[in-house]
Amino acid sequence: MAPTGHVHHDPRPLVLTIQSHVAYGHVGNDAAMLPLQMLGIQPVAVHTVQFSNHTGYGEFKGQVFTPAHISDVLDGLRARDVLSRCEAVLSGYLGDAGVGEAILTAVQEVRASHPKAHYLCDPVMGDVGRGIFVRPGIPEFLRKRALSLASVITPNHYEFELLSGGEPLTTVEAAIKAARAMLLQMHESKSALIVITSLRTDDLPTDSLATLAVTASNAWLVQTPFVDLQPLPNGMGDVFSAVLLGHLMQGDPVPTAVSSAVSTLYALVLRTREGERDLPLIAYRDQIINPGERFSAEPV
């Protein structure tokens, strides 16, 4: 039957995603939007930069937007009552700490209407081999300001060590212990979630890549074969975070959501042609919903 009467809001849950934007390639919002849409979540995308392409291609053109620009866009959304209807917030690479403050203001506003709203903060700072590649002030901002409002964080192994004070993690047990200490600083620490990607500890097989998910009471490990791609495509963390948040917003339990996110990313990396700088998101979008191979989250 055709619906009658009032025009209703789009019934799909909204997520505010504040990230970078590239005209060509899949990083930031351009990596997050399709996975969220495929999972039935409506992204409300606010761009922190507009570049021609990501840095994986070398030279790029475009602009970094000011915190004032971001606040202006958020004002417009506020006036349409869009912020109050968002049920989660997603953030990734931060151009500068001022943009981070605008994001945190939005998180508090979203939670005023939806107290249980997730804020998934991907604390992008650096990686093994490349070191820290963000502006000075960002690691401090993430450690001192963002953590306390985040309900989910998705650092890679290197970023997790930076956040937790720089002690090298040599065992899975040490990683769980450090994560539990960090959970205490997070929003609603009893239900908060830390997912450490690309975990390489001495007690894990070298030919596999591990993802560790830790809550106050449980921990799970997902292991996939190591895909040796040179170079690795950009935007992997952005896709992972979006898929993870999409599944959590659908109500999936943590181990299922983490297993789905890891399985989707593995499927896309596996299908990336040698030398490509981007994941084949469009060509293999079916892998977002139904990854070819499932890797289960095993309790630790």
Secondary structure as a PSIPRED ss2 file (coil, helix, strand):
# PSIPRED VFORMAT (PSIPRED V4.0)

   1 M C   1.000  0.000  0.000
   2 A C   1.000  0.000  0.000
   3 P C   1.000  0.000  0.000
   4 T C   1.000  0.000  0.000
   5 G C   1.000  0.000  0.000
   6 H C   1.000  0.000  0.000
   7 V C   1.000  0.000  0.000
   8 H C   1.000  0.000  0.000
   9 H C   1.000  0.000  0.000
  10 D C   1.000  0.000  0.000
  11 P C   1.000  0.000  0.000
  12 R C   1.000  0.000  0.000
  13 P C   1.000  0.000  0.000
  14 L E   0.000  0.000  1.000
  15 V E   0.000  0.000  1.000
  16 L E   0.000  0.000  1.000
  17 T E   0.000  0.000  1.000
  18 I E   0.000  0.000  1.000
  19 Q E   0.000  0.000  1.000
  20 S E   0.000  0.000  1.000
  21 H E   0.000  0.000  1.000
  22 V E   0.000  0.000  1.000
  23 A E   0.000  0.000  1.000
  24 Y E   0.000  0.000  1.000
  25 G C   1.000  0.000  0.000
  26 H C   1.000  0.000  0.000
  27 V C   1.000  0.000  0.000
  28 G C   1.000  0.000  0.000
  29 N H   0.000  1.000  0.000
  30 D H   0.000  1.000  0.000
  31 A H   0.000  1.000  0.000
  32 A H   0.000  1.000  0.000
  33 M H   0.000  1.000  0.000
  34 L H   0.000  1.000  0.000
  35 P H   0.000  1.000  0.000
  36 L H   0.000  1.000  0.000
  37 Q H   0.000  1.000  0.000
  38 M H   0.000  1.000  0.000
  39 L C   1.000  0.000  0.000
  40 G C   1.000  0.000  0.000
  41 I C   1.000  0.000  0.000
  42 Q E   0.000  0.000  1.000
  43 P E   0.000  0.000  1.000
  44 V E   0.000  0.000  1.000
  45 A E   0.000  0.000  1.000
  46 V E   0.000  0.000  1.000
  47 H E   0.000  0.000  1.000
  48 T E   0.000  0.000  1.000
  49 V E   0.000  0.000  1.000
  50 Q E   0.000  0.000  1.000
  51 F E   0.000  0.000  1.000
  52 S E   0.000  0.000  1.000
  53 N E   0.000  0.000  1.000
  54 H C   1.000  0.000  0.000
  55 T H   0.000  1.000  0.000
  56 G H   0.000  1.000  0.000
  57 Y H   0.000  1.000  0.000
  58 G C   1.000  0.000  0.000
  59 E C   1.000  0.000  0.000
  60 F C   1.000  0.000  0.000
  61 K C   1.000  0.000  0.000
  62 G E   0.000  0.000  1.000
  63 Q E   0.000  0.000  1.000
  64 V E   0.000  0.000  1.000
  65 F C   1.000  0.000  0.000
  66 T C   1.000  0.000  0.000
  67 P H   0.000  1.000  0.000
  68 A H   0.000  1.000  0.000
  69 H H   0.000  1.000  0.000
  70 I H   0.000  1.000  0.000
  71 S H   0.000  1.000  0.000
  72 D H   0.000  1.000  0.000
  73 V H   0.000  1.000  0.000
  74 L H   0.000  1.000  0.000
  75 D H   0.000  1.000  0.000
  76 G H   0.000  1.000  0.000
  77 L H   0.000  1.000  0.000
  78 R H   0.000  1.000  0.000
  79 A H   0.000  1.000  0.000
  80 R C   1.000  0.000  0.000
  81 D C   1.000  0.000  0.000
  82 V C   1.000  0.000  0.000
  83 L H   0.000  1.000  0.000
  84 S H   0.000  1.000  0.000
  85 R H   0.000  1.000  0.000
  86 C E   0.000  0.000  1.000
  87 E E   0.000  0.000  1.000
  88 A E   0.000  0.000  1.000
  89 V E   0.000  0.000  1.000
  90 L E   0.000  0.000  1.000
  91 S E   0.000  0.000  1.000
  92 G C   1.000  0.000  0.000
  93 Y C   1.000  0.000  0.000
  94 L C   1.000  0.000  0.000
  95 G C   1.000  0.000  0.000
  96 D C   1.000  0.000  0.000
  97 A H   0.000  1.000  0.000
  98 G H   0.000  1.000  0.000
  99 V H   0.000  1.000  0.000
 100 G H   0.000  1.000  0.000
 101 E H   0.000  1.000  0.000
 102 A H   0.000  1.000  0.000
 103 I H   0.000  1.000  0.000
 104 L H   0.000  1.000  0.000
 105 T H   0.000  1.000  0.000
 106 A H   0.000  1.000  0.000
 107 V H   0.000  1.000  0.000
 108 Q H   0.000  1.000  0.000
 109 E H   0.000  1.000  0.000
 110 V H   0.000  1.000  0.000
 111 R H   0.000  1.000  0.000
 112 A H   0.000  1.000  0.000
 113 S H   0.000  1.000  0.000
 114 H C   1.000  0.000  0.000
 115 P C   1.000  0.000  0.000
 116 K C   1.000  0.000  0.000
 117 A C   1.000  0.000  0.000
 118 H E   0.000  0.000  1.000
 119 Y E   0.000  0.000  1.000
 120 L E   0.000  0.000  1.000
 121 C E   0.000  0.000  1.000
 122 D C   1.000  0.000  0.000
 123 P C   1.000  0.000  0.000
 124 V C   1.000  0.000  0.000
 125 M C   1.000  0.000  0.000
 126 G E   0.000  0.000  1.000
 127 D E   0.000  0.000  1.000
 128 V C   1.000  0.000  0.000
 129 G C   1.000  0.000  0.000
 130 R C   1.000  0.000  0.000
 131 G E   0.000  0.000  1.000
 132 I E   0.000  0.000  1.000
 133 F C   1.000  0.000  0.000
 134 V C   1.000  0.000  0.000
 135 R C   1.000  0.000  0.000
 136 P C   1.000  0.000  0.000
 137 G C   1.000  0.000  0.000
 138 I H   0.000  1.000  0.000
 139 P H   0.000  1.000  0.000
 140 E H   0.000  1.000  0.000
 141 F H   0.000  1.000  0.000
 142 L H   0.000  1.000  0.000
 143 R H   0.000  1.000  0.000
 144 K H   0.000  1.000  0.000
 145 R H   0.000  1.000  0.000
 146 A H   0.000  1.000  0.000
 147 L C   1.000  0.000  0.000
 148 S C   1.000  0.000  0.000
 149 L C   1.000  0.000  0.000
 150 A C   1.000  0.000  0.000
 151 S C   1.000  0.000  0.000
 152 V E   0.000  0.000  1.000
 153 I E   0.000  0.000  1.000
 154 T C   1.000  0.000  0.000
 155 P C   1.000  0.000  0.000
 156 N E   0.000  0.000  1.000
 157 H H   0.000  1.000  0.000
 158 Y H   0.000  1.000  0.000
 159 E H   0.000  1.000  0.000
 160 F H   0.000  1.000  0.000
 161 E H   0.000  1.000  0.000
 162 L H   0.000  1.000  0.000
 163 L H   0.000  1.000  0.000
 164 S C   1.000  0.000  0.000
 165 G C   1.000  0.000  0.000
 166 G C   1.000  0.000  0.000
 167 E C   1.000  0.000  0.000
 168 P C   1.000  0.000  0.000
 169 L C   1.000  0.000  0.000
 170 T C   1.000  0.000  0.000
 171 T C   1.000  0.000  0.000
 172 V H   0.000  1.000  0.000
 173 E H   0.000  1.000  0.000
 174 A H   0.000  1.000  0.000
 175 A H   0.000  1.000  0.000
 176 I H   0.000  1.000  0.000
 177 K H   0.000  1.000  0.000
 178 A H   0.000  1.000  0.000
 179 A H   0.000  1.000  0.000
 180 R H   0.000  1.000  0.000
 181 A H   0.000  1.000  0.000
 182 M H   0.000  1.000  0.000
 183 L H   0.000  1.000  0.000
 184 L C   1.000  0.000  0.000
 185 Q C   1.000  0.000  0.000
 186 M C   1.000  0.000  0.000
 187 H C   1.000  0.000  0.000
 188 E C   1.000  0.000  0.000
 189 S C   1.000  0.000  0.000
 190 K C   1.000  0.000  0.000
 191 S C   1.000  0.000  0.000
 192 A C   1.000  0.000  0.000
 193 L E   0.000  0.000  1.000
 194 I E   0.000  0.000  1.000
 195 V E   0.000  0.000  1.000
 196 I E   0.000  0.000  1.000
 197 T E   0.000  0.000  1.000
 198 S E   0.000  0.000  1.000
 199 L E   0.000  0.000  1.000
 200 R C   1.000  0.000  0.000
 201 T C   1.000  0.000  0.000
 202 D C   1.000  0.000  0.000
 203 D C   1.000  0.000  0.000
 204 L C   1.000  0.000  0.000
 205 P C   1.000  0.000  0.000
 206 T C   1.000  0.000  0.000
 207 D C   1.000  0.000  0.000
 208 S E   0.000  0.000  1.000
 209 L E   0.000  0.000  1.000
 210 A E   0.000  0.000  1.000
 211 T E   0.000  0.000  1.000
 212 L E   0.000  0.000  1.000
 213 A E   0.000  0.000  1.000
 214 V E   0.000  0.000  1.000
 215 T C   1.000  0.000  0.000
 216 A C   1.000  0.000  0.000
 217 S C   1.000  0.000  0.000
 218 N C   1.000  0.000  0.000
 219 A E   0.000  0.000  1.000
 220 W E   0.000  0.000  1.000
 221 L E   0.000  0.000  1.000
 222 V E   0.000  0.000  1.000
 223 Q E   0.000  0.000  1.000
 224 T E   0.000  0.000  1.000
 225 P E   0.000  0.000  1.000
 226 F C   1.000  0.000  0.000
 227 V C   1.000  0.000  0.000
 228 D C   1.000  0.000  0.000
 229 L C   1.000  0.000  0.000
 230 Q C   1.000  0.000  0.000
 231 P C   1.000  0.000  0.000
 232 L C   1.000  0.000  0.000
 233 P C   1.000  0.000  0.000
 234 N E   0.000  0.000  1.000
 235 G C   1.000  0.000  0.000
 236 M H   0.000  1.000  0.000
 237 G H   0.000  1.000  0.000
 238 D H   0.000  1.000  0.000
 239 V H   0.000  1.000  0.000
 240 F H   0.000  1.000  0.000
 241 S H   0.000  1.000  0.000
 242 A H   0.000  1.000  0.000
 243 V H   0.000  1.000  0.000
 244 L H   0.000  1.000  0.000
 245 L H   0.000  1.000  0.000
 246 G H   0.000  1.000  0.000
 247 H H   0.000  1.000  0.000
 248 L H   0.000  1.000  0.000
 249 M H   0.000  1.000  0.000
 250 Q C   1.000  0.000  0.000
 251 G C   1.000  0.000  0.000
 252 D C   1.000  0.000  0.000
 253 P C   1.000  0.000  0.000
 254 V H   0.000  1.000  0.000
 255 P H   0.000  1.000  0.000
 256 T H   0.000  1.000  0.000
 257 A H   0.000  1.000  0.000
 258 V H   0.000  1.000  0.000
 259 S H   0.000  1.000  0.000
 260 S H   0.000  1.000  0.000
 261 A H   0.000  1.000  0.000
 262 V H   0.000  1.000  0.000
 263 S H   0.000  1.000  0.000
 264 T H   0.000  1.000  0.000
 265 L H   0.000  1.000  0.000
 266 Y H   0.000  1.000  0.000
 267 A H   0.000  1.000  0.000
 268 L H   0.000  1.000  0.000
 269 V H   0.000  1.000  0.000
 270 L H   0.000  1.000  0.000
 271 R C   1.000  0.000  0.000
 272 T C   1.000  0.000  0.000
 273 R C   1.000  0.000  0.000
 274 E C   1.000  0.000  0.000
 275 G C   1.000  0.000  0.000
 276 E C   1.000  0.000  0.000
 277 R C   1.000  0.000  0.000
 278 D E   0.000  0.000  1.000
 279 L C   1.000  0.000  0.000
 280 P C   1.000  0.000  0.000
 281 L C   1.000  0.000  0.000
 282 I C   1.000  0.000  0.000
 283 A C   1.000  0.000  0.000
 284 Y C   1.000  0.000  0.000
 285 R C   1.000  0.000  0.000
 286 D H   0.000  1.000  0.000
 287 Q H   0.000  1.000  0.000
 288 I H   0.000  1.000  0.000
 289 I H   0.000  1.000  0.000
 290 N C   1.000  0.000  0.000
 291 P C   1.000  0.000  0.000
 292 G C   1.000  0.000  0.000
 293 E C   1.000  0.000  0.000
 294 R C   1.000  0.000  0.000
 295 F C   1.000  0.000  0.000
 296 S C   1.000  0.000  0.000
 297 A C   1.000  0.000  0.000
 298 E E   0.000  0.000  1.000
 299 P E   0.000  0.000  1.000
 300 V C   1.000  0.000  0.000
